[in-house]
Amino acid sequence: METLAANGNPETQKNRIQVSNTKKPLFFYVNLSKRYIQQHNEVELSALGMAITTVVTIAEILKNNGLATEKKVLTSTVGMKDKNKGRVVQKAKIEIVLKKSEKFDSLMTPEVAAKGKE
């Protein structure tokens, strides 16, 4: 059974990364994003609250290195139940969709070759 995203696109879930600023280091997400771009030609980075700055940093690293271009940026607020207070709390949410840049393949080739020599 295939899972469809809210927009009906089955690929959206495959290339979506939900970023946390406590679970993994920054460059784990940068490298994962590169892999997703390589496989799907785009990646969707998503975060809530304090992790928003991490998503923006990841996107800027990929853009500044010429690996990706910005396709879409969405901001919203979502209601989440606070376990401590027992009430619904509004949290900021960001979604950034990056697509493969024209230079992606040529920039990634030297990186892959360097890893093979190690």
Rosetta silent file (secondary structure, phi, psi, omega in degrees, C-alpha in Angstrom):
SEQUENCE: METLAANGNPETQKNRIQVSNTKKPLFFYVNLSKRYIQQHNEVELSALGMAITTVVTIAEILKNNGLATEKKVLTSTVGMKDKNKGRVVQKAKIEIVLKKSEKFDSLMTPEVAAKGKE
SCORE:     score description
SCORE:     0.000 S_00000001
   1 L     0.000  132.375 -176.993    0.000    0.000    0.000 S_00000001
   2 L   -93.991  136.231  178.607    1.388    3.388   -1.021 S_00000001
   3 L   -90.835  127.847  178.398    1.287    6.350    1.344 S_00000001
   4 L  -102.575  141.722  176.044    0.161    9.606   -0.231 S_00000001
   5 L   -77.531  174.380 -179.492    1.136   12.994    1.080 S_00000001
   6 L   -57.693  -32.358 -179.341   -1.434   15.732    1.659 S_00000001
   7 L   -86.947    3.521  177.224   -0.836   17.013   -1.876 S_00000001
   8 L    83.932    0.517 -178.031   -1.410   13.531   -3.334 S_00000001
   9 L   -90.909  115.998 -177.374    2.211   13.172   -4.452 S_00000001
  10 L   -68.971  -22.124 -176.981    3.624    9.778   -3.405 S_00000001
  11 H   -76.228  -23.614 -174.829    7.244   10.962   -3.817 S_00000001
  12 H   -57.176  -41.659 -179.289    6.971   13.727   -1.197 S_00000001
  13 H   -67.922  -33.472 -177.289    7.255   11.316    1.736 S_00000001
  14 H   -68.569  -29.682 -175.183   10.316    9.575    0.238 S_00000001
  15 L  -114.330   27.246 -179.855   12.357   12.753    0.015 S_00000001
  16 E  -103.629  132.265  177.216   11.246   14.477    3.225 S_00000001
  17 E  -119.208  120.523  175.830   13.624   15.008    6.122 S_00000001
  18 E   -94.280  112.881 -172.141   12.217   16.051    9.492 S_00000001
  19 L   -91.001  137.223  173.984   15.060   17.869   11.199 S_00000001
  20 L  -121.821  143.616  178.526   15.688   17.911   14.928 S_00000001
  21 L   -93.803   10.093  179.454   18.369   20.035   16.534 S_00000001
  22 L  -118.964  -23.209 -171.939   18.944   17.518   19.305 S_00000001
  23 L   -87.224  -42.599 -174.993   19.102   14.089   17.651 S_00000001
  24 L  -131.170  154.307  177.197   21.724   14.304   14.888 S_00000001
  25 L   -71.235  159.638 -176.690   24.618   16.635   14.032 S_00000001
  26 H   -53.085  -48.719 -174.153   24.174   19.304   11.349 S_00000001
  27 H   -74.015  -13.951  168.831   26.298   17.608    8.695 S_00000001
  28 H   -60.989  -46.636 -179.390   24.364   14.353    9.060 S_00000001
  29 H   -69.868  -35.768  177.799   21.387   16.276    7.640 S_00000001
  30 H   -62.836  -48.096 -179.335   23.528   18.033    4.994 S_00000001
  31 H   -67.566  -37.947  176.570   24.883   14.698    3.720 S_00000001
  32 H   -64.003  -40.364  178.134   21.461   13.046    3.886 S_00000001
  33 H   -62.081  -41.686  177.029   20.010   15.950    1.899 S_00000001
  34 H   -59.143  -44.629 -179.372   22.687   15.494   -0.775 S_00000001
  35 H   -63.478  -43.176  179.138   21.794   11.819   -1.044 S_00000001
  36 H   -64.081  -40.162  177.855   18.063   12.587   -1.315 S_00000001
  37 H   -63.119  -41.395  179.089   18.722   15.209   -4.011 S_00000001
  38 H   -61.059  -41.464 -176.070   20.831   12.674   -5.900 S_00000001
  39 H   -80.934  -38.477 -171.000   18.057   10.049   -5.738 S_00000001
  40 H  -117.676   -0.620 -177.591   14.927   12.201   -6.145 S_00000001
  41 L    69.442   -3.878  173.177   16.204   15.478   -7.711 S_00000001
  42 E  -159.871  163.187  179.103   14.791   17.397   -4.749 S_00000001
  43 E  -139.872  144.175  176.280   14.514   17.279   -0.969 S_00000001
  44 E  -112.059  116.927  178.473   11.962   18.664    1.472 S_00000001
  45 E   -99.507  132.332 -176.177   13.400   19.831    4.788 S_00000001
  46 E  -134.362  141.945  178.468   10.908   20.264    7.607 S_00000001
  47 E  -155.529  158.640  176.364   11.263   21.457   11.211 S_00000001
  48 E  -119.134  147.900  170.462    9.345   22.752   14.198 S_00000001
  49 H    53.342 -123.966 -174.239   10.260   25.426   16.740 S_00000001
  50 H   -66.421  -19.019 -179.576   13.914   25.677   17.686 S_00000001
  51 H   -78.713   -7.552 -179.355   14.996   23.323   14.861 S_00000001
  52 H   -58.610  -41.706 -179.520   13.968   25.911   12.238 S_00000001
  53 H   -62.354  -33.887  178.455   17.402   27.558   12.392 S_00000001
  54 H   -65.669  -42.873  178.899   19.004   24.172   11.676 S_00000001
  55 H   -62.929  -43.290  179.633   16.862   23.688    8.544 S_00000001
  56 H   -63.146  -41.204  178.835   17.724   27.177    7.292 S_00000001
  57 H   -63.288  -43.781  178.149   21.433   26.501    7.886 S_00000001
  58 H   -59.580  -47.652 -179.699   21.256   23.189    5.979 S_00000001
  59 H   -60.873  -42.693 -179.343   19.491   24.883    3.062 S_00000001
  60 H   -67.190  -38.097  177.130   22.036   27.719    2.979 S_00000001
  61 H   -61.107  -47.347 -179.151   24.997   25.301    3.019 S_00000001
  62 H   -65.031  -40.028  179.193   23.563   23.381    0.059 S_00000001
  63 H   -69.334  -45.304 -178.013   22.722   26.588   -1.833 S_00000001
  64 H   -67.002  -26.441  176.193   26.058   28.309   -1.145 S_00000001
  65 L   -86.569    2.963  176.524   27.970   25.228   -2.315 S_00000001
  66 L    75.920   15.284 -176.995   26.009   25.302   -5.576 S_00000001
  67 L   -88.486  -24.257 -174.941   24.354   21.925   -4.956 S_00000001
  68 E  -145.428  158.439  172.200   20.730   23.066   -4.706 S_00000001
  69 E  -124.806  151.014 -177.950   18.353   25.874   -5.551 S_00000001
  70 E   -74.678  129.564  177.998   15.348   26.948   -3.550 S_00000001
  71 E  -105.151  -42.134 -175.710   12.046   25.751   -4.970 S_00000001
  72 E  -158.324  142.067  174.023    9.584   26.558   -2.187 S_00000001
  73 E  -130.086  124.528  179.061    9.512   27.870    1.373 S_00000001
  74 E  -122.642  135.767  173.780    6.416   27.447    3.533 S_00000001
  75 E  -123.752  148.090  179.161    5.896   28.710    7.073 S_00000001
  76 E  -162.089  178.214  171.523    2.992   27.962    9.365 S_00000001
  77 E  -122.738  144.338  178.878    2.016   27.281   12.944 S_00000001
  78 E  -127.350  144.056  177.277    0.791   23.955   14.224 S_00000001
  79 E   -86.122  126.072  178.569   -1.003   23.124   17.450 S_00000001
  80 E  -127.709  140.455 -179.957    0.788   20.536   19.559 S_00000001
  81 E   -76.773  123.658  177.402   -0.290   19.137   22.895 S_00000001
  82 L   -81.543  120.039 -177.273    2.152   20.079   25.646 S_00000001
  83 L   -65.390  -36.326 -177.210    2.701   17.025   27.868 S_00000001
  84 L   -74.306  -43.369 -174.886    3.683   19.123   30.895 S_00000001
  85 L   -93.015  -18.501  178.585    0.893   21.708   30.734 S_00000001
  86 L    72.252   19.495  178.380   -1.784   19.489   29.203 S_00000001
  87 L  -130.113  168.346 -179.555   -2.902   22.141   26.716 S_00000001
  88 E   -81.380  129.479  179.353   -2.393   22.857   23.026 S_00000001
  89 E  -116.464  136.738  177.906    0.644   25.032   22.271 S_00000001
  90 E   -81.509  130.025  177.862    1.260   26.748   18.926 S_00000001
  91 E  -121.592  142.007  176.015    4.632   25.906   17.364 S_00000001
  92 E   -73.360  145.111  179.350    6.262   27.523   14.344 S_00000001
  93 E  -135.048  142.310  175.092    6.872   25.206   11.385 S_00000001
  94 E  -131.736  144.611  173.464    8.981   25.608    8.247 S_00000001
  95 E  -132.862  123.844  178.571    9.215   23.507    5.109 S_00000001
  96 E  -120.123  124.458  176.515   11.918   24.218    2.537 S_00000001
  97 E  -104.701  123.056  178.607   11.952   22.371   -0.773 S_00000001
  98 E  -113.472  139.287  176.750   15.305   22.375   -2.557 S_00000001
  99 E  -112.807  158.509 -178.548   15.844   21.091   -6.085 S_00000001
 100 E   -60.785  132.170  177.242   18.993   19.785   -7.704 S_00000001
 101 L   -79.930  164.689  179.156   21.122   22.545   -9.207 S_00000001
 102 L   -65.975  -26.680 -177.486   22.474   22.322  -12.741 S_00000001
 103 L   -91.935   -1.089 -173.331   25.996   21.991  -11.301 S_00000001
 104 H   -52.508  -54.263 -174.990   25.067   19.261   -8.756 S_00000001
 105 H   -62.069  -42.048 -179.492   26.406   16.255  -10.682 S_00000001
 106 H   -70.081  -31.938  177.872   29.714   17.907  -11.617 S_00000001
 107 H   -75.142  -32.591 -177.817   30.231   19.130   -8.039 S_00000001
 108 H   -78.819  -26.788 -178.003   29.407   15.744   -6.501 S_00000001
 109 H   -57.688  -49.401  178.253   31.730   13.738   -8.789 S_00000001
 110 H   -62.882  -33.330 -179.828   34.986   14.948   -7.132 S_00000001
 111 H   -66.136  -42.447  179.333   33.454   14.351   -3.687 S_00000001
 112 H   -67.308  -40.115  179.155   32.561   10.748   -4.518 S_00000001
 113 H   -64.417  -39.240  179.317   36.032   10.152   -6.015 S_00000001
 114 H   -64.724  -38.975  178.963   37.711   11.529   -2.874 S_00000001
 115 H   -68.132  -31.937  179.537   35.718    9.182   -0.630 S_00000001
 116 H   -68.446  -27.313 -178.377   36.699    6.210   -2.796 S_00000001
 117 H   -80.254  -18.017 -177.165   40.429    6.929   -2.248 S_00000001
 118 L   -70.742    0.000    0.000   40.152    6.841    1.576 S_00000001
